[in-house]
Amino acid sequence: MNLSPKAQATRQHILDTGYRLVLQKGFAALGLQEILKACAVPKGSFYHYFSSKEAFGCELLQQYVDDYGRKLELLLAEGGNGQQRLMRYWDAWARDPADPAQGWAEECLVVKLAAEVADLSEDMRRVLDDGVQRLLQRIAALVEEGRTDGSLPAGKAALDVARVLYQMWLGAALLSKLSQDRLPLRQAREATEHLLTCGNTAARLSPPND
């Protein structure tokens, strides 16, 4: 879509505003009129940029996963061995280095929307799942990096370990949101350190191959 700078700014304003609303209310419960009112744009303008609310949702999720990937690479670029870089990522779930008052888990659309979009929209589900699969590959690469540089012991296949860790942190993020307490995230961190530094434990906890 070829847009003028002004039109591109309007489109991005709709996406940014929609993101904040989706974090608060979810996707299905968020009406189009509420989006339009918050953005201060007419319905015709919305449909100029997005063919439907679902198309808007797909674009919002695609932008989210792309931005998440860039944010992760900036975080990892600070250096350190494989274990340190991996733990820096998990620490960011509880406390964002750029804003310690909150963590990445609090603004995670996977935590907020995974169950909802899986039943609501196949296109949205695919966008979110593709983003998760890319993240799992990146986590697995960090595990392999740690094993290569000696900061982590050998163990089960790195991608299996990545899945177990991510599943655990998703659950911790949900419980933290429910209880309004960061304790589940702190406990997930302790469990992560134990799992990563005990190769045999990682092997036992990793999911079986299909």
C-alpha positions as CSV (number, residue, x, y, z in Angstrom):
1,M,0.0,0.0,0.0
2,N,1.6,3.3,-1.1
3,L,0.6,6.0,1.3
4,S,1.6,9.6,1.8
5,P,3.6,10.4,5.0
6,K,0.4,11.9,6.5
7,A,-1.7,8.8,5.6
8,Q,1.0,6.5,7.0
9,A,1.0,8.4,10.2
10,T,-2.8,8.1,10.5
11,R,-2.6,4.4,9.8
12,Q,0.1,3.9,12.4
13,H,-2.0,6.0,14.9
14,I,-4.9,3.6,14.5
15,L,-2.6,0.6,15.0
16,D,-0.9,2.1,18.1
17,T,-4.2,3.2,19.6
18,G,-5.7,-0.2,18.8
19,Y,-2.8,-2.0,20.5
20,R,-3.5,-0.2,23.8
21,L,-7.2,-0.9,23.6
22,V,-6.6,-4.6,22.8
23,L,-4.3,-4.9,25.8
24,Q,-7.1,-3.5,28.0
25,K,-10.2,-5.3,26.5
26,G,-9.1,-8.1,24.3
27,F,-10.0,-8.2,20.6
28,A,-13.5,-9.7,20.4
29,A,-14.9,-7.3,23.1
30,L,-13.4,-4.3,21.4
31,G,-15.9,-2.7,19.0
32,L,-15.0,-0.9,15.9
33,Q,-16.8,2.3,17.1
34,E,-14.6,2.3,20.2
35,I,-11.5,2.1,18.0
36,L,-12.7,4.9,15.8
37,K,-13.7,7.1,18.8
38,A,-10.3,6.6,20.5
39,C,-8.4,7.3,17.2
40,A,-10.7,10.2,16.2
41,V,-11.0,8.9,12.7
42,P,-14.2,8.3,10.7
43,K,-15.2,4.8,9.6
44,G,-14.4,5.5,6.0
45,S,-10.8,6.3,7.0
46,F,-10.5,3.1,8.9
47,Y,-11.7,1.0,5.9
48,H,-9.3,3.0,3.6
49,Y,-6.4,1.4,5.6
50,F,-7.9,-2.0,6.6
51,S,-10.5,-4.0,4.7
52,S,-12.0,-5.4,7.9
53,K,-11.6,-5.5,11.7
54,E,-9.9,-8.9,11.2
55,A,-7.5,-7.4,8.7
56,F,-6.7,-4.7,11.2
57,G,-6.1,-7.4,13.8
58,C,-3.7,-9.3,11.6
59,E,-1.8,-6.2,10.9
60,L,-1.7,-5.2,14.6
61,L,-0.4,-8.7,15.5
62,Q,2.2,-8.7,12.7
63,Q,3.5,-5.3,13.8
64,Y,3.6,-6.6,17.4
65,V,5.7,-9.7,16.6
66,D,8.0,-7.8,14.3
67,D,8.6,-5.1,17.0
68,Y,9.0,-7.7,19.6
69,G,11.8,-9.4,17.6
70,R,13.6,-6.1,17.1
71,K,13.3,-5.3,20.8
72,L,14.7,-8.7,21.7
73,E,17.7,-8.2,19.5
74,L,18.4,-4.9,21.0
75,L,18.3,-6.4,24.5
76,L,20.6,-9.3,23.5
77,A,23.1,-6.9,21.8
78,E,24.3,-5.8,25.2
79,G,26.7,-8.8,25.2
80,G,27.5,-11.6,27.6
81,N,27.6,-15.3,27.3
82,G,24.7,-17.5,26.2
83,Q,23.3,-18.0,29.6
84,Q,23.6,-14.4,30.6
85,R,21.9,-13.2,27.4
86,L,19.1,-15.8,27.8
87,M,18.5,-14.8,31.4
88,R,18.5,-11.2,30.4
89,Y,15.5,-12.0,28.2
90,W,13.6,-13.8,30.9
91,D,14.4,-11.0,33.4
92,A,12.8,-8.5,31.0
93,W,9.5,-10.4,31.3
94,A,9.3,-9.2,34.9
95,R,11.2,-5.9,34.6
96,D,11.7,-4.1,31.3
97,P,15.3,-2.6,31.5
98,A,13.8,0.5,29.8
99,D,11.0,0.8,32.3
100,P,11.5,-1.2,35.5
101,A,8.0,-0.4,36.7
102,Q,6.6,-2.9,34.3
103,G,7.7,-6.0,32.4
104,W,7.3,-7.4,28.9
105,A,4.8,-9.9,30.2
106,E,2.3,-7.1,31.1
107,E,2.1,-6.0,27.4
108,C,2.4,-9.4,25.8
109,L,-0.3,-10.1,23.2
110,V,0.4,-13.8,23.3
111,V,-0.6,-13.8,26.9
112,K,-3.6,-11.6,26.2
113,L,-4.9,-13.0,22.9
114,A,-3.6,-16.6,22.3
115,A,-6.7,-18.5,23.4
116,E,-9.0,-15.9,22.0
117,V,-7.6,-15.6,18.5
118,A,-7.2,-19.4,18.2
119,D,-11.0,-19.7,18.2
120,L,-11.8,-16.3,16.5
121,S,-9.6,-16.0,13.4
122,E,-7.4,-18.5,11.6
123,D,-5.5,-15.6,9.9
124,M,-4.8,-13.9,13.3
125,R,-3.9,-17.3,14.9
126,R,-1.4,-17.9,12.1
127,V,0.3,-14.5,12.5
128,L,0.6,-15.0,16.3
129,D,1.8,-18.6,16.0
130,D,4.4,-17.7,13.4
131,G,5.7,-15.1,15.7
132,V,5.9,-17.5,18.6
133,Q,7.7,-20.1,16.4
134,R,10.3,-17.5,15.4
135,L,10.8,-16.6,19.1
136,L,11.2,-20.3,20.1
137,Q,13.9,-20.6,17.4
138,R,15.7,-17.6,18.8
139,I,15.5,-18.9,22.4
140,A,16.8,-22.3,21.2
141,A,19.7,-20.5,19.5
142,L,20.6,-18.9,22.8
143,V,20.6,-22.3,24.5
144,E,22.9,-23.6,21.8
145,E,25.1,-20.5,22.2
146,G,25.4,-21.2,25.9
147,R,26.3,-24.8,25.4
148,T,29.0,-23.8,22.8
149,D,30.6,-21.2,25.1
150,G,30.4,-23.5,28.1
151,S,28.0,-21.3,30.1
152,L,25.2,-24.0,29.9
153,P,25.6,-27.8,30.1
154,A,24.6,-30.2,27.3
155,G,21.1,-31.6,27.5
156,K,18.0,-32.2,25.5
157,A,17.5,-30.7,22.1
158,A,17.6,-26.9,22.4
159,L,14.3,-26.3,20.7
160,D,12.6,-28.7,23.2
161,V,14.1,-26.8,26.1
162,A,13.0,-23.5,24.5
163,R,9.4,-24.8,24.3
164,V,9.4,-25.9,27.9
165,L,10.8,-22.6,29.1
166,Y,8.4,-20.5,27.0
167,Q,5.4,-22.6,28.2
168,M,6.4,-22.1,31.8
169,W,6.8,-18.4,31.4
170,L,3.5,-18.0,29.6
171,G,1.8,-19.8,32.5
172,A,3.7,-17.6,35.0
173,A,2.6,-14.5,33.2
174,L,-1.0,-15.5,33.3
175,L,-0.9,-16.3,37.0
176,S,0.9,-13.0,37.7
177,K,-1.8,-11.1,35.8
178,L,-4.5,-12.9,37.7
179,S,-3.0,-12.4,41.1
180,Q,-1.5,-8.9,40.4
181,D,1.7,-10.2,41.9
182,R,5.1,-10.9,40.3
183,L,5.8,-13.9,42.5
184,P,4.9,-16.4,39.7
185,L,7.5,-14.7,37.5
186,R,10.1,-14.8,40.2
187,Q,9.4,-18.5,40.7
188,A,9.6,-19.1,36.9
189,R,13.1,-17.4,36.9
190,E,14.3,-19.7,39.7
191,A,13.0,-22.8,37.9
192,T,14.6,-21.6,34.6
193,E,18.0,-21.3,36.2
194,H,17.7,-24.7,37.7
195,L,16.5,-26.3,34.4
196,L,19.2,-24.6,32.3
197,T,22.1,-25.5,34.6
198,C,21.1,-29.1,35.1
199,G,21.3,-30.9,31.8
200,N,19.6,-34.1,33.0
201,T,16.7,-32.1,34.5
202,A,16.3,-30.3,31.1
203,A,16.2,-33.7,29.4
204,R,13.5,-35.0,31.7
205,L,11.3,-31.9,31.5
206,S,11.4,-31.5,27.8
207,P,8.3,-32.6,25.9
208,P,8.5,-36.0,24.1
209,N,8.9,-36.1,20.4
210,D,5.6,-36.6,18.4
